[in-house]
Amino acid sequence: MNIRSWVAVVFALFAPVACAQTPPATTEPPAAGSFRVTFDAAIQPTPYTGRVYVALSTHGQPPLRRRAFDWYQPLQVFAVDVTDLPPGGSITIGENALAYPKPLAQAAQGALYVQAFARRNLDSPEPGQGVGDLFSDVIRVTFRQPEPGVADLVLNQEVKSAGFPTSDRVREFTLPSPALTEFLGRPFSLRAGVILPKDFNPIATYPVLYFIGGFGSDHTFARQLRTILQNQPLADNLVIVVPDASCYRGHSVFADSANNGPWGRAFTTELVPAIDAAFHGNGHRYLTGISSGGWSSLWLQVTYHDTFHGVWSHCPDPVDFSDFQQINLYAAGVNMYKDHGGERRPLARSAGRNTLFYDDFMRMETVMGPGGQIHSFEAVFSPRLPNGQPRPLFDRATGNVDPLTAKAWEAYDINLILMRRWGELGPKLKGKLHIVAGGYDTYFLDGAVRNLKATLEGLRADADVQIIPDMIHSIHGPTMNAMFETIAKENPRAGAPRGE
C-alpha cells in the first residue's frame, strides 16, 4: 500500500472540514446581544438536564454543530448547564455562560450565523452530533455588545442515525454487551464494521485482524478502509474488523476503566469470540491501529497476550508517561501549561511551528465538556471520584499536575508495565510487538516511543520498534505491508475448507 493513501486516511480523521462560503445576505439581520434557547416540548417532552450550546460563525455551512469544536478552526461557542428544565422551557445564554475562545463581551461581532444544540446521547463524545441530540435551525443575527436584543433559537430537531450502508464485503456487526450493560445500568451494544475476505467461504476459516481507529473515528471507518485496501491482495484472505471504541467520555482505548467501564473485558471476552463464531475465525487474531487506536492495540496485546498473535501499532498515544507529549507527569512540580522555563507547552506542531497549545486547548475542552481528547485520557487512566467524575490529572486554572493522580496513572503506563513485568511478559510477547512512530509526530508522541524502544532494547526484547525520520502522525505503509505479509505467512491455510 502506498504510504500516501494512509496519510490521507489519517488527515481525513483529524483535518478541519472545508467549509463552503455562504453568500452574504443583502439586508442586515436583527441585532442581538444574547440568546434565548427554547426546548420544543414535542421533541423533548420530559425535563432536560445537560449542557446547551450556541455556536457562531461568519458562514453557515456545513451545520455549525459539526464544527463547533474543531481542533484547528473552532467556532465561537457559548454553553450553559441546566437541570430539570421543564418541557417547552427556555434558557438565556448571556454574559455568565461558559465561552470559547472569547467571553461574550469580547467575542467577534457583526453579522453572524448562529445555531443552538444540546446533548442527549449518553454514548457519543461529540456534542450535537450524537444520535438523539437536539439542534435548532441556523439563523442570522447581528451580534453586538452591548445590545438589549435577544435572538431566539428553538431546539426542534434531533440528530438521526446515518445508518451503516453495507456492501458485498462490508457488514455492520452489533453485539449486546453484558459487561458494559451492567456497568452503565442500561442496555449497551458493541459495534464493529467487518470487511469480509474477497471470496468468503462459509465452510472455511480465516485469521482476524482488528484495526482500531484514532480519536474521533468509529466503526464506519470500515467502509473507507475497504477502499484503501482494494489494491492490497494480501488483505483479501482475512477478516478485518474495525471496532467502535468511542464512548461518552471520548475514546475507550479498550482498556478496563473505573470511569468508562470494562471495555477491555468486553472486547476480549464478548466481541472477539462472537466475531470468531460469526465470521469463522481460525483462532489467529492480530491487532493494528493509529494514534489512540495505536495505543489501544498495543495495550490489548500486552494485557491479553494470549488472545492475540501480534500487534502493529502506529504513532500510539503516549506509551510512557514520563514523556506525555514532552511532559514528565511523574516529575515534582510539573505543569501542563508551562515548561520549567515558563514557556507555553505545545500540543501539536506542523511545518516547523506549534499549532496548538495545552492551555488554549483545555479552555476549549472546558466549554465542550466530556468527550475531548485530554478528558478522554483522564476517563481511562484516572480513579473515579465520589461524584462519578474522573479525578483530574491537573488543575484546569493553573495547569499544576496532581502527583497522586499521576501516580495512579502508572497502572496504564505501557513502558513502565513492560519494565516491571518483563520477566513474566517477555516470553508471552516474543515476536509479537511491532511499533512505529514518526520522527516528527504532529502531536509530540515520538518521545514516548523512543523511550519504549530504549527500554525494549535494554531488555534484549525481539520487539520491532521504528522511528521514521521526518514522518508525521500517520500510518506507515511499509509496516502495514509487512504486517499483511506476516499474517499470510502464519496462515497458509486461510480460506481453505475445513478438513482440506
SULRARA-V984698 format. One record per residue. N is the residue number from 1. RES is the residue in one letter. SS is DSSP state (H for helix, E for strand, C for the rest). Layout:
# SULRARA-V984698
n:N res:RES ss:SS
n:N res:RES ss:SS
This chain:
# SULRARA-V984698
n:1 res:M ss:C
n:2 res:N ss:C
n:3 res:I ss:H
n:4 res:R ss:H
n:5 res:S ss:H
n:6 res:W ss:H
n:7 res:V ss:H
n:8 res:A ss:H
n:9 res:V ss:H
n:10 res:V ss:H
n:11 res:F ss:H
n:12 res:A ss:H
n:13 res:L ss:H
n:14 res:F ss:H
n:15 res:A ss:C
n:16 res:P ss:C
n:17 res:V ss:C
n:18 res:A ss:C
n:19 res:C ss:C
n:20 res:A ss:C
n:21 res:Q ss:C
n:22 res:T ss:C
n:23 res:P ss:C
n:24 res:P ss:C
n:25 res:A ss:C
n:26 res:T ss:C
n:27 res:T ss:C
n:28 res:E ss:C
n:29 res:P ss:C
n:30 res:P ss:C
n:31 res:A ss:E
n:32 res:A ss:E
n:33 res:G ss:C
n:34 res:S ss:E
n:35 res:F ss:E
n:36 res:R ss:E
n:37 res:V ss:E
n:38 res:T ss:E
n:39 res:F ss:E
n:40 res:D ss:C
n:41 res:A ss:C
n:42 res:A ss:C
n:43 res:I ss:C
n:44 res:Q ss:C
n:45 res:P ss:C
n:46 res:T ss:C
n:47 res:P ss:C
n:48 res:Y ss:E
n:49 res:T ss:E
n:50 res:G ss:E
n:51 res:R ss:E
n:52 res:V ss:E
n:53 res:Y ss:E
n:54 res:V ss:E
n:55 res:A ss:E
n:56 res:L ss:E
n:57 res:S ss:E
n:58 res:T ss:C
n:59 res:H ss:C
n:60 res:G ss:C
n:61 res:Q ss:C
n:62 res:P ss:C
n:63 res:P ss:C
n:64 res:L ss:H
n:65 res:R ss:H
n:66 res:R ss:H
n:67 res:R ss:C
n:68 res:A ss:C
n:69 res:F ss:C
n:70 res:D ss:C
n:71 res:W ss:C
n:72 res:Y ss:C
n:73 res:Q ss:C
n:74 res:P ss:C
n:75 res:L ss:C
n:76 res:Q ss:E
n:77 res:V ss:E
n:78 res:F ss:E
n:79 res:A ss:E
n:80 res:V ss:E
n:81 res:D ss:E
n:82 res:V ss:E
n:83 res:T ss:E
n:84 res:D ss:E
n:85 res:L ss:E
n:86 res:P ss:C
n:87 res:P ss:C
n:88 res:G ss:C
n:89 res:G ss:C
n:90 res:S ss:E
n:91 res:I ss:E
n:92 res:T ss:E
n:93 res:I ss:E
n:94 res:G ss:C
n:95 res:E ss:C
n:96 res:N ss:C
n:97 res:A ss:C
n:98 res:L ss:E
n:99 res:A ss:E
n:100 res:Y ss:E
n:101 res:P ss:C
n:102 res:K ss:C
n:103 res:P ss:C
n:104 res:L ss:H
n:105 res:A ss:H
n:106 res:Q ss:H
n:107 res:A ss:C
n:108 res:A ss:C
n:109 res:Q ss:C
n:110 res:G ss:E
n:111 res:A ss:E
n:112 res:L ss:E
n:113 res:Y ss:E
n:114 res:V ss:E
n:115 res:Q ss:E
n:116 res:A ss:E
n:117 res:F ss:E
n:118 res:A ss:E
n:119 res:R ss:C
n:120 res:R ss:C
n:121 res:N ss:C
n:122 res:L ss:C
n:123 res:D ss:C
n:124 res:S ss:C
n:125 res:P ss:C
n:126 res:E ss:C
n:127 res:P ss:C
n:128 res:G ss:C
n:129 res:Q ss:C
n:130 res:G ss:C
n:131 res:V ss:C
n:132 res:G ss:C
n:133 res:D ss:C
n:134 res:L ss:E
n:135 res:F ss:E
n:136 res:S ss:C
n:137 res:D ss:C
n:138 res:V ss:C
n:139 res:I ss:E
n:140 res:R ss:E
n:141 res:V ss:E
n:142 res:T ss:E
n:143 res:F ss:E
n:144 res:R ss:C
n:145 res:Q ss:C
n:146 res:P ss:C
n:147 res:E ss:C
n:148 res:P ss:C
n:149 res:G ss:C
n:150 res:V ss:E
n:151 res:A ss:E
n:152 res:D ss:E
n:153 res:L ss:E
n:154 res:V ss:E
n:155 res:L ss:E
n:156 res:N ss:C
n:157 res:Q ss:E
n:158 res:E ss:E
n:159 res:V ss:C
n:160 res:K ss:C
n:161 res:S ss:C
n:162 res:A ss:C
n:163 res:G ss:C
n:164 res:F ss:C
n:165 res:P ss:C
n:166 res:T ss:C
n:167 res:S ss:C
n:168 res:D ss:C
n:169 res:R ss:C
n:170 res:V ss:E
n:171 res:R ss:E
n:172 res:E ss:E
n:173 res:F ss:E
n:174 res:T ss:E
n:175 res:L ss:E
n:176 res:P ss:E
n:177 res:S ss:C
n:178 res:P ss:H
n:179 res:A ss:H
n:180 res:L ss:H
n:181 res:T ss:H
n:182 res:E ss:H
n:183 res:F ss:H
n:184 res:L ss:H
n:185 res:G ss:C
n:186 res:R ss:C
n:187 res:P ss:C
n:188 res:F ss:C
n:189 res:S ss:E
n:190 res:L ss:E
n:191 res:R ss:E
n:192 res:A ss:E
n:193 res:G ss:E
n:194 res:V ss:E
n:195 res:I ss:E
n:196 res:L ss:C
n:197 res:P ss:C
n:198 res:K ss:C
n:199 res:D ss:C
n:200 res:F ss:C
n:201 res:N ss:C
n:202 res:P ss:C
n:203 res:I ss:C
n:204 res:A ss:E
n:205 res:T ss:C
n:206 res:Y ss:E
n:207 res:P ss:E
n:208 res:V ss:E
n:209 res:L ss:E
n:210 res:Y ss:E
n:211 res:F ss:E
n:212 res:I ss:E
n:213 res:G ss:C
n:214 res:G ss:C
n:215 res:F ss:C
n:216 res:G ss:C
n:217 res:S ss:C
n:218 res:D ss:C
n:219 res:H ss:C
n:220 res:T ss:C
n:221 res:F ss:H
n:222 res:A ss:H
n:223 res:R ss:H
n:224 res:Q ss:H
n:225 res:L ss:H
n:226 res:R ss:H
n:227 res:T ss:H
n:228 res:I ss:H
n:229 res:L ss:H
n:230 res:Q ss:H
n:231 res:N ss:H
n:232 res:Q ss:C
n:233 res:P ss:H
n:234 res:L ss:H
n:235 res:A ss:H
n:236 res:D ss:H
n:237 res:N ss:H
n:238 res:L ss:C
n:239 res:V ss:E
n:240 res:I ss:E
n:241 res:V ss:E
n:242 res:V ss:E
n:243 res:P ss:E
n:244 res:D ss:C
n:245 res:A ss:C
n:246 res:S ss:E
n:247 res:C ss:E
n:248 res:Y ss:C
n:249 res:R ss:C
n:250 res:G ss:E
n:251 res:H ss:E
n:252 res:S ss:C
n:253 res:V ss:C
n:254 res:F ss:C
n:255 res:A ss:C
n:256 res:D ss:E
n:257 res:S ss:E
n:258 res:A ss:C
n:259 res:N ss:C
n:260 res:N ss:C
n:261 res:G ss:E
n:262 res:P ss:E
n:263 res:W ss:H
n:264 res:G ss:H
n:265 res:R ss:H
n:266 res:A ss:H
n:267 res:F ss:H
n:268 res:T ss:H
n:269 res:T ss:H
n:270 res:E ss:H
n:271 res:L ss:H
n:272 res:V ss:H
n:273 res:P ss:H
n:274 res:A ss:H
n:275 res:I ss:H
n:276 res:D ss:H
n:277 res:A ss:H
n:278 res:A ss:H
n:279 res:F ss:H
n:280 res:H ss:C
n:281 res:G ss:E
n:282 res:N ss:E
n:283 res:G ss:E
n:284 res:H ss:E
n:285 res:R ss:E
n:286 res:Y ss:E
n:287 res:L ss:E
n:288 res:T ss:E
n:289 res:G ss:E
n:290 res:I ss:E
n:291 res:S ss:C
n:292 res:S ss:H
n:293 res:G ss:H
n:294 res:G ss:H
n:295 res:W ss:H
n:296 res:S ss:H
n:297 res:S ss:H
n:298 res:L ss:H
n:299 res:W ss:H
n:300 res:L ss:H
n:301 res:Q ss:H
n:302 res:V ss:H
n:303 res:T ss:H
n:304 res:Y ss:C
n:305 res:H ss:C
n:306 res:D ss:C
n:307 res:T ss:C
n:308 res:F ss:C
n:309 res:H ss:C
n:310 res:G ss:C
n:311 res:V ss:E
n:312 res:W ss:E
n:313 res:S ss:E
n:314 res:H ss:E
n:315 res:C ss:C
n:316 res:P ss:C
n:317 res:D ss:C
n:318 res:P ss:C
n:319 res:V ss:C
n:320 res:D ss:C
n:321 res:F ss:H
n:322 res:S ss:H
n:323 res:D ss:H
n:324 res:F ss:E
n:325 res:Q ss:C
n:326 res:Q ss:C
n:327 res:I ss:E
n:328 res:N ss:C
n:329 res:L ss:C
n:330 res:Y ss:C
n:331 res:A ss:C
n:332 res:A ss:C
n:333 res:G ss:C
n:334 res:V ss:C
n:335 res:N ss:E
n:336 res:M ss:C
n:337 res:Y ss:C
n:338 res:K ss:E
n:339 res:D ss:C
n:340 res:H ss:C
n:341 res:G ss:C
n:342 res:G ss:C
n:343 res:E ss:C
n:344 res:R ss:E
n:345 res:R ss:C
n:346 res:P ss:E
n:347 res:L ss:E
n:348 res:A ss:E
n:349 res:R ss:E
n:350 res:S ss:E
n:351 res:A ss:C
n:352 res:G ss:C
n:353 res:R ss:E
n:354 res:N ss:E
n:355 res:T ss:E
n:356 res:L ss:E
n:357 res:F ss:E
n:358 res:Y ss:H
n:359 res:D ss:H
n:360 res:D ss:H
n:361 res:F ss:H
n:362 res:M ss:H
n:363 res:R ss:H
n:364 res:M ss:H
n:365 res:E ss:H
n:366 res:T ss:H
n:367 res:V ss:H
n:368 res:M ss:H
n:369 res:G ss:C
n:370 res:P ss:C
n:371 res:G ss:C
n:372 res:G ss:C
n:373 res:Q ss:H
n:374 res:I ss:H
n:375 res:H ss:H
n:376 res:S ss:H
n:377 res:F ss:H
n:378 res:E ss:H
n:379 res:A ss:H
n:380 res:V ss:H
n:381 res:F ss:H
n:382 res:S ss:C
n:383 res:P ss:C
n:384 res:R ss:E
n:385 res:L ss:C
n:386 res:P ss:C
n:387 res:N ss:C
n:388 res:G ss:C
n:389 res:Q ss:C
n:390 res:P ss:E
n:391 res:R ss:C
n:392 res:P ss:C
n:393 res:L ss:C
n:394 res:F ss:E
n:395 res:D ss:C
n:396 res:R ss:C
n:397 res:A ss:C
n:398 res:T ss:C
n:399 res:G ss:C
n:400 res:N ss:E
n:401 res:V ss:E
n:402 res:D ss:C
n:403 res:P ss:H
n:404 res:L ss:H
n:405 res:T ss:H
n:406 res:A ss:H
n:407 res:K ss:H
n:408 res:A ss:H
n:409 res:W ss:H
n:410 res:E ss:H
n:411 res:A ss:H
n:412 res:Y ss:H
n:413 res:D ss:C
n:414 res:I ss:H
n:415 res:N ss:H
n:416 res:L ss:H
n:417 res:I ss:H
n:418 res:L ss:H
n:419 res:M ss:H
n:420 res:R ss:H
n:421 res:R ss:H
n:422 res:W ss:H
n:423 res:G ss:H
n:424 res:E ss:H
n:425 res:L ss:H
n:426 res:G ss:H
n:427 res:P ss:H
n:428 res:K ss:H
n:429 res:L ss:H
n:430 res:K ss:C
n:431 res:G ss:C
n:432 res:K ss:C
n:433 res:L ss:E
n:434 res:H ss:E
n:435 res:I ss:E
n:436 res:V ss:E
n:437 res:A ss:E
n:438 res:G ss:E
n:439 res:G ss:C
n:440 res:Y ss:C
n:441 res:D ss:C
n:442 res:T ss:C
n:443 res:Y ss:C
n:444 res:F ss:C
n:445 res:L ss:C
n:446 res:D ss:H
n:447 res:G ss:H
n:448 res:A ss:H
n:449 res:V ss:H
n:450 res:R ss:H
n:451 res:N ss:H
n:452 res:L ss:H
n:453 res:K ss:H
n:454 res:A ss:H
n:455 res:T ss:H
n:456 res:L ss:H
n:457 res:E ss:H
n:458 res:G ss:H
n:459 res:L ss:C
n:460 res:R ss:C
n:461 res:A ss:C
n:462 res:D ss:C
n:463 res:A ss:C
n:464 res:D ss:E
n:465 res:V ss:E
n:466 res:Q ss:E
n:467 res:I ss:E
n:468 res:I ss:E
n:469 res:P ss:C
n:470 res:D ss:C
n:471 res:M ss:C
n:472 res:I ss:C
n:473 res:H ss:C
n:474 res:S ss:C
n:475 res:I ss:C
n:476 res:H ss:C
n:477 res:G ss:H
n:478 res:P ss:H
n:479 res:T ss:H
n:480 res:M ss:H
n:481 res:N ss:H
n:482 res:A ss:H
n:483 res:M ss:H
n:484 res:F ss:H
n:485 res:E ss:H
n:486 res:T ss:H
n:487 res:I ss:H
n:488 res:A ss:H
n:489 res:K ss:H
n:490 res:E ss:H
n:491 res:N ss:C
n:492 res:P ss:C
n:493 res:R ss:C
n:494 res:A ss:C
n:495 res:G ss:C
n:496 res:A ss:C
n:497 res:P ss:E
n:498 res:R ss:C
n:499 res:G ss:C
n:500 res:E ss:C
